[in-house]
Amino acid sequence: MSKIISAEYAASLVEDGMTLALGGFVGSGVPEELLIGLKERYLSTKTPRDLTLFHCAAVGDGKSRGANHLGLEGLIKKLVCGHIGLEPELNKLVVENKLSAFMIPQGVSAHLLRAIGGKKPGVLTHVGLKTYADPRLEGCKANQSAIDSKEEVVTLLDIEGKDYLLYKSFPIDICFIKGSVGDTDGNISLQKEAVFSDQLEMANATRNSGGIVIAQVENIVEAGTLKAHDVKVHGFMVDYIVLGKKENNLQIWTSDCYRPELSGEYKLPLEDMEIMELNHRKVCGRRGALELKKNCLINLGIGIPDAVAAVASEEGLSNDITLSIESGALGGVPVGGIGIGATVNPESIYKQPDIFDVYDGGGIDLTFLGAAEIDPKGNVNVSKFGGRVVGPGGFINISQNSKKVCFTGTFTAGGLKTKIENGKIDIVNEGKDIKFKNQVEQVSFSAEYALESGQEVLYITERAVFQLTDEGIMLIEIAPGIDLDEDILKYMDFKPIISDDLKIMDEKIFKNEPMGLKF
């Protein structure tokens, strides 16, 4: 019996009440053809209904692609994932309590696939302690519908006097994954993928749950013609394969053609990369780059933190550090925006669960992450704010376990405009949203946990730099051209501790020419 089926037939295999696992990282490895097929079936038949949707990373473009196809009322009853910041159609249903949403740390979700595949009770870890994931706070419940359900996805355990969290396993009935090439026996190659993500773990978890594994590919070849080293998911795990249309087999959302420098097929000369313009985004990246050390492993979050990679490349430091993304890409220069997850000239591409093994054990020397809200204690919120449920992504795994953490972003949000010239910065139009608040809406990063762990923590903005201390956050640097009272304290809900040795940020950060950074 042939394993090759249509997207329409694949969609017909999804039944009411099933748990559907979805592979992909933002726009990489997304089985778009299968998602469109399921959406079209639901729109025409109103079935299947009341699904539980599980995915690890965000799967979307911030508009209509990826998991956004499933943002239809009645299709999804429960959502368990790490991030929906790029899934506005699902986000709307979460905010309106039309489904129950549980936001678990992305690394935990990736490791849950291993636990499910191995018939283990769940993932036992320290990740999430003293954050909203902790049952003593919110227990990963992201909306009122989840609270009303009385369901618990995580429990607190005491093991030999130490606190741990157990994130519970659950069976997976069907999964959609994507590969590059499949053969007629169902063997799947990822040779053109920018991200390996969790295809193998998801297929194994589904198969060992007695479920159905469906893989979308862009090419199908005869059995036995794929190289053994290229087969990342063996055919015994795969029930069906679907040949997707070209437009539904994109390597990343930001490009409609294959880019071999993202899959490691060849390396692109970095001098051909566009130099980032001098703006407040680059200022944050430059100040962050001053924290770089030779031979360190660095993680970069989405948004302004990826400016650190652009600055490192411009300054010629890329070969002396190892940049990493929680998608699993190591080395090279990470792609920004909705291309996040992919990397230009990767030196290695790990699977997503593997890179979180490195992260959770403290393997990251330095991380640059964003922040939506910061309170006087130094707690940070990135997961729920401004009427949106976003989820933490890999933020909790990374921020809790890095040796040094730099929260990197603009001082205010929503319309900030600046003028940068002659070694100083002027605020032309202040952002309407204040980030430094008396209380964060949700604790995504626990300052208390960080202090107990002995982490060094900085909060870097275009006009000021703060440091975490036992007494709270302390202002340690101010940008040239910035007035302490009018440009900083006026736009904070609280007054921070101000260092007795308040420094002026280096003028080189605010000039057009390269800073001349060297190790």
N, C-alpha and C positions, 0 to 999 in steps of 0.2 A: 504494500500500500504506500502510495507516494506521501511524503511529508510536506509537499508543496501545496499550499492552500491560498485562497484569496483573503484580503483584509476583511471582506464581508463575512466569510465563513468563520474567520478567527473571532470576530465580534459576536457571532451567534453562539460561541462556546462559553461566553460569560453569562452566568445565570444569576437570578435574584439572590441577594444576600451573600454572594461570594466575597472573599478577600482577594483583591487584585493588587499585585505588586508591580510597580512601574520603574524601569531602569532609566538612567540618564543623569547627567550633571549639567544643569542650566540648559545649554543647547547642544551639548555633546552626548552622543549615544542615545538620542531620544527616538523611540519608535513611533514617529509621527504618523506614519501610514495607519498603524494599528489604532492609534488614538482617534484619528479622523473616522475610521471605520466604526468604532464604538459609539462615537458621538452621532453619526448618521443613523445608526440603528436605533439609538434611543430617541432621536427626534422623530423618526418615522413610526416607531412601535411603542414608545414609552417603556421599553424594557431594555436591559435589566434594570432593576431598582434596588435601592438600599444596599449598595456595595460598601465594603470597607476598602479604602484606598491607602496603600502604603508606598512611600518612596523615601529615599535617603536624603538626597540633596534637592534643592529647588530644581524643578523641571519646567522651564518656561522662558518666555522672552519679554515678560512684563506687559504683554498685549493679549494675543489670542492663541499662540502656539503652545505645544507641550501639554502639560496637565490642565491648561486652561480649557481644552476641549471637553474636559469632564466637569466643568463648572456649571452643571445643569441641575436645577432643583429636582430632587427625587432620585437622581442617579446615584449619588454618594450619600450614605447615612453617617459614616464615620471616617475621619481622616487621621492617620498616624504618619508623621513625617518630621523632617528636620527643619524645613524652610518653605514658605510659600510667598516670599517677597516678590517673586516674579510670576505669580499666579493670581492676578487680580480677579479672575472669574471665580476661582475657588475662595479667594479671600472674602469676597462679597458674601458668599454663603456662610462662611465662618462668622463674620461680624454680625450677620442677621440671624445667627443661631439656627440655621436651616440644616446644619449637620453638626456632629460633635467632633471637636478638633483637639488632638493631643500632640503637642510639639515636643519632641524628644531631641536631645543633642545628636547631631549628624553622625558623629563617630559611633555613638551607641547604636543608631539605626543600622549602620553598616555592619557592626559586630553582631547585631541581632540576627542578621541573615545567617551568620555562621552558627549561632546558637540554635536557630530553628532547624537548620540543615543537620545539625548534630543531635537533635532531640534533647537539647538541654533546657533547663527551666527558664533561662534568660541570660542577661548580661549582668554580672556582678562587678561593680566598679565604684570608684570614688567620684567619677565625673558627674557633676551636677549638684554635689553637696553645697548647701547654703545658697543655692540659686533657686529660681522659681521651679526647677525640675524636682527639687526636694519635696517630699510629701508634707514636711513641716511648713512649707510655704504653699505652693500651688499644685505640686505633683504632676506637672506637665499639662495641666488642663488649661486650654487656651481660650475657651469661651463658656458661657453659661450653660449651653447645651451639654458640654462635657461634664460640668459640675453636677448638673441635674441627673445625668446618667448614673451617677454613683459608681462608675467603673474606675478601678485603680490600675494604671499601667506601670506604676513603679512603687516599690515598698522600701522602707528604711530597715536595715539590718545592723545588728551589733555583732561583730566578729572579733573575739579576743580584745574587747574594749575599744574597738575602733568602728566608726560609722561607715557603712557602705550602702549603695543603692542597688536594688535588683530590678532591672527593667524586664518585664515578663515576655516570654516567647508566645507566639500564636501561630496557628497553621496558615499557610498560603494556598489558596485554591487554584490560582492561575496567575501567570506573570507575562508581561510584555517586555522584551529586551531587544537591543539592536546590535547587529554586527556589521562588518563590511562585506564579507563573502560567506555564503553558506554552500555546502555541497548537498547532493541529493540524499545523503544519509543523515543530514542534519548537523554535521560538524560546522562550527562557526569560527571564522577568523575575524580578528579585530585589527588587521594590518593597516587600515586607513583611518583608524579612530584616533582622535586627539587625546581621548581619555578612556582608560580601561574600566573605570568605575566599578560596578559590582555585578557584572553579567554572570560570572561563574557562581558566585555565592547566591545570587537570586535564583538562578536555575536550580542549584542544588537544594536550596531551602524549599522551593516549590515542589520539586520532584519527590523529596523525602517527606513532604506533607501529603503526598498522593495527588498533587495538583498537575495542571497542564502548563507546559513551557512553550511559549510561542516567540520565535525570534524573527525580527524584520531584518532584511539584508538588502544591499543594493545590487548584488550579483549572485547568481547561482551557477555552480560548476558541477561537473561530474564527480561522483564519489571517488575518493582515492587520489585526487589531484591537488589537494591542499597539503602544504608542508606540515609535518608534525609540529614543528616549533610555532607555526602560525595558528594552530587550532587551540583556542583558549576556552571554548566550551565544546565538549565532545558530544557527538550525536546521540549517545545513549541517554543524555539528559534532555534532549530537545524533541518535543512531540511534533511540532510543525514549524515551517518557515514560510515567510511571506515576502515576496519580491516587491519592494517599495518603489514608488516613482522617484525620479531624480530629485525633484523639489522637496520630497519628504525624506531624503537621505542626506541631509546636510551634515558636514563635519562639525561646523559650529554655526550659530545663528548669524554671525556677522559676515559670512562669506557664502556665496552660492556656488563656489567651485572648490575642488580639493586643494588643500595647501600642504604639500609634503613636508614643509618645515615644522608643522605642528605634530605630525605623526613620527618624526624622527627619521624620515626617509633621507633627508639631506639637511644641511645647515645653511641658513641664510646669513650673508654678511651683515653683522649688526650695525655697521656704519651706514647701511642702507635704510635703517629704521628712522622714522621721522622724529625729530627733536621736539620735545614737549614745550609749548609756549609758556612764558613766564606769567603765571597767574597765582591766585591764592592756593589752588590745588597743588601746583608745583612747589610753592613755598612750604607747604606741609610735607611734601615728599622730600624736599631738600633738608628740612630740619630733622626729619626722621632718618635720612641717610647719614647724618652725623653720628648716629648711634651704631652704625654698622662696624663689625669687626671682621678681620680676615679669618677665613675658613669656618665661618659660622653657618649653621642651618637656620634659615629664616622662613617664616610663613607670612603671606600677605593676604589680607582680607579684600573683599570686593569694595569698589568705590575709591575714595581718595587714597587709602593705603597702597593701591597698586601704582601710585605715582612714585613711590620709593623705588620700584623696579625700573621705571623710566629714567629716573635720576641716576641710579647705579649704572645703568647702561651708558648714559651720556658721559658719566665721569670715568668710564673705563674700569669699573670695579666688578663687573659681572663675573669675570673668570676667577675672582678671589673669594666669592661667596657662593652659597648654594641657596637659591630661592626655591620655595616649594608652595604648592597649592594643595588644599585638602582633597582635590580630585585625584591626586597621586602623581602629578607631574613634578619632576625634580630637575633643577638646573635651568639654564636658559632664561628667557624673559617672559613672564606671564602676560597673556593677552588681557586687556582691560574690558570694562563694560560688560555686556552680555556675552562676550567671548570668554569670560572668566572660566577657569578650569583648564583651558588650553594654554600651551606655552610654546613660544617660538624657540626652536633649537633645544628641545628637552634633552637632558643627558640620560634620563631614565624615566620610565612611566610605570609607577607602581599601581596596583589595584587600590581602590579607595579604602577597604578595610585594612590593608597592609600599612598605608601611610598613617592611619590612625593608631596603629600599634606603636609606631615610632613616636607620634605626638603624645599619646597618653602616658608613655613611660618617661616623659621629660626630655625627649630628644631635640626639641626646638630650643635654640639658643636665644632667639629674638623673634617677636611677632609684631606686626603692625595691623591693627584692627580699627574699625570704625566705632562710633559711639553716637547714639541718638539722644541719650540723657545721662547726666552725671550728677550725683548728689554730693553733699559736703563730706561724707565719709569716704567717697571714692568709688561707690557702687556704680555700675554702668548698666544701662538698658539698651538693647538693640532688638529685642524680640517682640515687643508689643507697645505701640505708642501712636498717638495722633489718630485714634480710631481704626488703626490697622493692626492685624495680627500677622507678624512676619515669621516668627520662629528664629531660633538661634543659629541654624546651620551648624557649621563646625566651631562656632565661636566659643562655646563652653569648653569643649575638649581642648581647644588651643589656648585660650586665655588662662585656664586653670593650671595648665601644665608647662607653659613656656617659662624659661628661666627669667626672661625680661619681657615685659609687655609695654608696647607703646600704642595708646589709643590715639589715632591720627585722623583729624578732620577739621572742618571749619568751626569757628567759635560759635556762630549762629547759623541757622539754616533758613531756607525759603526766601530767595531773592537777594542774598548777599552779593554786593559788587564792590570791588576794590581797585585801586590804582597803585601800581608798583613801579617805582622808578627811583633812580639816584640813591639806591641802597636803603629805601624805606617803603613803608606801606601806608596808604590812606584808605579809610573806609568811605566809599562813595555812597553806598546804599546799604543800610544794615539789614540783616536777615530778620524776618518777622518771628521766627521760632527760636526761643531761648533753649539752650541745651543744658546749661548748668542750673539745676532745679533743686528745690528743697527736698524733694522726694521723687525717686524714679517710679514709674508706673509698674515696672517689673524688674526684678534683679536677675540680669543675665550674667553679670560678673560680680562676685562677692569680694569686697575689699577686705572683709574680716578673714575670709579664707586665704586671700593673697598674703596678708600680714602674717598669718600663722605659718604659711609656707615659705616665707622669706623672699617673696618675689620683689623685684624692682619694677615699679610701675610709673610710667610717664603718661601725661595727657597733653598731646602736641596739637596746637592750632596755628593758624596763620599769624596770630598776634600775641599769643601767650603760651607758655609751657608750664604745666603743673606737675607736681610729684606727689605720690602717695606717701603719707607718713602715719605714724601711730595716732596722731591727733586729727587726721583728715587730709584733704588735698591742700598742697602748699604751692602758691605762685612763686616760680623760681626764675622765669625769664619773661621779658616783654619785648615786643618788636620795636625797632626804630620807627618813629613817626606815630606811635600809639600813645594815647593818654590813658593813664591807669584808671582814673575815675570815669571819664567820659566814654572810653572805648571798651573797658573791661568790666569794672565793678557795676556800672550802670546796667549791663546786660547779663547779670547773674542774679539769681533769686537769693543768693546767700553771699556773705563775704568770706572768701577763703583765707587761710593762713597766708601771710605774705612774708617771704623770706627776708631776713635781715641783710642778706647778700643778694638782693634782686639784680639780675644781670640783664644786659641788652643782648638780644639775639644777634648773631653774626651778620654783618651787613652783606657778606658775600651771598647769603641766601636770597637777597632781594635785588641782585644785579643780573643782567642778561647773560653775561659770559659764564662758562662753566666755573664751578667753585674750586677746581683743582684738588679734589679729594684724593688722598693716597693712604695706603695702610703702612 
